[in-house]
Amino acid sequence: MDWQQIFGYEPNIDYPAFDKIPSGLTFRCADRQPGYYADIETRCQVWHWCLPTGYMFSFLCPNGTVFNQAYRVCDWWTNVNCPESEAMYSINDDLYRDVEGNLIVG
């Protein structure tokens, strides 16, 4: 069964369909709050986890899904407007805080 014909969507055209994290991405955690970040460069199929130490881990959402910055999860690509993700990076401000709101580092 050809799912592309049934649903009318084509991988790598209508949505990203990487099988691995592309090399040479420009996203960096330097000067960012710790948290989870959609990678706009990959149309949000890749997301990055920035630790309080500045170290970064990168992850790939399964094909057909992209990182939903609002909920910090991989979600169906039809539910996400990737270009708007960068405007929602501040959602991470609530992470890595103690009860008084101070940033927890290390």
Order of alpha helices (4+ residues) and beta strands (2+ residues): alpha-beta-beta-beta-beta-beta
